[in-house]
Amino acid sequence: MYTAPSTTFHYPPVQDTQDPLSIFTQIDEETMTAILNHELPAAELYKLDTRRLTESYWHLIDMEDSKVSFRTVPSAREIYKSLDSLLVPLNTYFSILSVHGLANGRPITLPYYFFRYSSHLVKIASQYEWSAVLLYHFAFFARRCNEMLNGDYAGWAKVDVDLVEELLFQHRKNSEGHDSWK
């Protein structure tokens, strides 16, 4: 049987646990506010992917020879080409919500809900076409944001059967595992 150490641990191990910006310094204040207010759309999770912060592809304004030109914003299919491209920023999102929630009295089960959803995504990505999984994720994410506005985070740990039936069932991967929506 496991016996917990007698010393008290504090998480997160930083001075100002009330301000996630002090931990996630790469996230701008506007994005952080949107996350904590449950207003960040699923399509904008890419803003949390530190791998992309330095890539010129994500800079939408070009300034050459005193001329300003705007690039088109990439589509969700271009941004989230694979499970990895979604899970990395999603895990940052979950980390922010966990740190903020735990520092503000949310139950210690909070990260568990997020881990369950990440595991669920891995499972369905192996069973269904990626395009359908991405649509499912966007719809699932929007529903959970609405619930979080009311303080309910437990929905992340549940399978949304209605969305599975509506968005996934008809898009099971074929025997070779290829995505037929391309």
N, C-alpha and C positions, 0 to 999 in steps of 0.2 A: 504494500500500500504506500502511496506517495504521501509524504509529509512536506508541506510548504515551509520554506525558510521562515524564521521568526522575524526577520527584518522587514520593514515596510518598503515596498518599491513604489516608485512614482512613474507613471507613464503619461505623456512622453517625457523623456529625461532632458528637459530644457527649462529655462527660467520661466518664460511666459507661456504657459499652457493654454491660456485663453485666446491666444492669437495664432492661428495656423500659419499666417504669413511669416512668422518668425521661424517656422520649421520648413515650410515649403517656399523658400525664397525665390524659386524660379517661376512661381505663379504670380501673375499680375493681380492687383487688388480688385479690379472689375470682375475677373474670372472667379476669384476666390469668393467674392460677394455672391455671385450667381450660384456657385456651388452651395454655399451655406444657406442660401435662401431657397434652394431646390428649384432654381430657375435655369440652370445650364442645360440646354438641349443635348440629347445624346449625340447628335451629329457634331457637336463642338468639343467632344472629349479629346480630340486631337491636340487641343491647346495644352493638355497636361502631359503630352509625350515629350519628354526632355530630349529624345533622340532627334526630334524635328525642329527644335528651337533654332538650330544653327543652319538648317538646310534652306538654301535660297528659294526652293520651290514653294515654301510657305510664306515668303514675303510677297505681298500682293501689290506693292507699289515699286516701280522701277524709277530711279532718278538718274538719267544720263544726260550730260550736256545741257543742264537746266531744263530738261523736258521731263514731265511726269506722265507715266503711263500706268494703267491699272491692268493687272492680270485677272483672268477669270478665277473665281473660287472653285477649287476642285470639288467634284461630286463626292457624296458619301462612299460610293463604290470605288472611287479613285483613292480616297483617304484610307478606307478600311478594306484593304485587299485580302486580308487574312485574319485569322483569329489573333495572332500576335499583335497586329496593328491596332486591334481593339482592346485586348487585355492589358497591355502596358499602360495606356492612359486610364483605363477603367480602374486598375489597381491603385493608381495615384488618387483618383477620385474617391475610392473607398478608403484609402489611407487618410485623406483629409477629413472625410465624414467621421471616421473612427476616432481620430485624435481629438477633433472638436467635440464630438459627442461624449466620449469618455471624460474629457476635461470638464464637461458641463453636466455630469451626473447621469448620462445615459447608462443603461445596464451593460455589464461586461459582456453580454451576449451579442452586442452590436457587431463586432467584426465577424462573428460566426455567420450572421445573415449574409454578409457580403461574400464570405468564402463559399457559402453554399451556392450563391448565384454564379460565381466564377467557375465552380465545378460543373454546374449545370450547363453553362455556355460551352465548356470544353466537350461535354458529352454530346450536346445537340450538334455541335460543329462537326463531329465525326459521323453523325447519322444523317444530316440534312444538308442540302445545297447551301453554300455560303450566302448567297443572295437572300435566301429565305431566313437564315439565321440572323442576318443583319437587320432585316425588317422586323423580325420577332424582337430582337434586342431593343430597337428604337421604340417599339410599342410598349414593351415591358418596362423600359426605363421611364417613359412618360407616366405610366400608371404608378410606378413606385414614387416618382417625384410628387405626384398628387397626394399619395398617402403620407409621405414624409412631411408635407406641409401641416398635417394633423398630428405629427409626432410618432407616426407608426412606421417603423423600419423593418418589421418582421416579414413583410411581403417579399423582400429580396430572397428569403430562404425558401420560398414556395414556387412550385411550378405553376404557371398560369395556363391551365388546361384549355381555356377558351382561346387563348392566343396560339397555343400549340395546334389545336384543331384548325383554326382559321389560317395560320401562316406557315405551318411546318408540314403537316401530314402529307399534303399532296406534293411535297418537294423532297422526298426521301432520296438520298444519293443512290445512283445506280450501282451495279456490282463493281464497276471500276472506280467508284468514288469521285466521278467527275461532276462538275457543276453544269447543268444543262441550260442555265439562264444566260450564259455568256453570249 
